[in-house]
Amino acid sequence: MLGAVLRTSVSLTLTTPVVFFAVETLPGDAASASAQSTSTTVIDAQRERLGLDRPVLERFGDWLGGLMTGRLGETADTGVPVADLIAGPMRSTAVLAVAALVPAVILGVTLGVLAGTRASGRLDRAISSASSALMATPEFVVAVGLLVLLSLWSGLLPPVSLFDTGSSPLTEPSLLVLPAATLAVVASAPLSRYIRAVVATENARDHVEAARLAGLSEPRVVRRHLLPGALAPMAQACASLTPYVVGGTIVVEQVFGYPGIGSLLVSRIAARDTVTVATVTMILAAIVAVSFCIADVCRPMARDGAGSMRAVVVWSALWCPVVVVALFGGGLARLLGVVDPGAPIGAPFTSDGLLGTDYLGRSVAAQLLVGGRSLVLAPLAAAVVAEAVALIVSSTMIWSHRWRTAVTTVMDVLLIIPPMLLILVVVTGTGFAAWTLVLLVAAVTVPFASRYLTAAGTEIAASGYVETALAVGDSRALVAVRDVAPNLVRPALTDLGVRFCGAVHLVAAVVFLGGATGDSTGSWATMIQRNLEGVMLNPWSVCAPALAIVGLTVPLTMIADRWTQRR
C-alpha cells in the first residue's frame, strides 16, 4: 500500500510541470487571444498588463505555490478568481459523475457476476458480446443513440441538459438522466468484462465445486464461497472505473449541452488561460491518480474467456465492408455518378435522396461515402506507432533492471493525465494537423499497450524454456529475439486491434469536439457534430455516421476478443 501511495505522489509531482508547460507551449497566449487588435504594440501592452511578460518559470512557481496552498489564482483574461469560475462546473460534473458511477457499478457488477457464473453459456456470450460492442463504441455515439431513442422517438426526456451554472442539476433531475445514462452504459461495459473474468476464474476453483457437490443452493454458493474470493479484484475493477467516467464527461457534456467542467475547459483552452486549464487538469489528474492508487492496492485480476474461429469469421465479414467503404468510398461515389459530394441537392434536413440531406442541404449518403477515410488511416497510424513504441518499452521493463524504474515512472505520469484532455489542449492550440493528432494519440496509447505487452512478455520470460536458455549461457538479447519475440507476435497483433479501436475513439471524439472550432475534415464524427441541431428533422444525418463508426469499431473489437480467447 505504501508503495502505491508513493508512486501516486511521485506521478502527480511530475505531472504538474508537464501540464503547465504543455499549455504554455501552445501558439499564442491569453494576451493575443483577448486583445481586440492584431497590433504588436497593443498585444505587448496587454501581455504586460496580464503579467505574461514575466519569465515562465516564475509564473509556474506562482501557480504551483498557489496550488499547494489552495490559492488557485485568477483567469488571465478576465481576472475572475479560478476557484469561483470552476466551482459551479465542478459541482455539476461531480453530480454527473456520481449519478453515472452508482448505476455503472451496479450494472457492471450484476452483469459480470451473471456472465461469470455461466461461463461459455448463452447468457455469458450475450453479455460479453454486448459489453465488447459498447467498449468499441465512442461515448458520443452512445449519447446520440440514447438521444434518438429516449428523446427524439419517445419524447420521454429533454434532448439537452441546459441549466443555470449557478444552480444545481438536482433541481431538475430529468436533465441528468441522458448524460448520466450515457456515462453509466459506457463505463459499465469494461467493468462487466473485468468482473466476469474474475468470477469465472473463481467459479472454477475446487472449493466452489465442492460446495455445489455438497448440495448447497446456487445463491448460497455464490454468496458464501465464490464472491469472498473475488472481492479484492472486483474492488480493483470498480476503482479503475473512475478514469472512464472522468474522460467521458468531457465528451458527454458537449453532446447534451451540460454546463460542466468539460465545456468550461474547451472555452478556457481557446482563451489560452494557462492557470485555469492547468488547475482543472491537475484536479482531474489527482482524481484519476487516486483511483489508480486504490486499484493498485487490490490484487490483480485473473483473466478468462473462450472464443471460436466461427465468430471471428462472422465479425470479419461485417467489418471488412465498412473498412472498404471508409477507405474507397470516394471512388465508389464517383462510380455511382456523384460528381461533387459537397454540392447541395436540396434544402437542409429534408428527405431528398437516399438518407436525406444534412445541415447544408448536401446528400447524407454521399457525405457518408467520403467521410470515413480519416477515421481509419489516422487511428491505424497511431496504433502502429504506439504498438511499436510499446514493444520497446515493454522489452526494457522486462529485461533491463537498470531502466525499469525510470520507464515505469514515465508511463505512470502519462497514465494519470486524461488522454482526451491532453489531446484537446494540444490540438486546440496547434490545429487539426494529421501528424499532430497521430503522434498525440500514439503517445497517450503507449502506456496502456506497454502494460499489456509487459504482462504478456513477463509471463513468457518466466517460462521454463526461457530460463533454461539463460541457464545454458545464451545472451539475453539472443533469448529475447529467438524465444520471447515470436511468442509476443500474437498478443501484439491482438492488442493492435484493441489499440486501433481506442485510437478511433480518441480521433473521433477530438474531431467531434473540434467541429465547433473550424475543423473541416468532413469525417463521420464531424457529420454527427454539425447535424445534431437537425436530428429532429432528419435523424439519418446523425444516425447514419454514428452507425458507420459502430460498424468500424465493434466488429474489430469482437475479432480481437475472440482471437485472444482462443485456446
Order of alpha helices (4+ residues) and beta strands (2+ residues): alpha-alpha-alpha-alpha-alpha-alpha-alpha-alpha-alpha-alpha-alpha-alpha-alpha-alpha-alpha-alpha-alpha-alpha-alpha-alpha-alpha-alpha-alpha-alpha
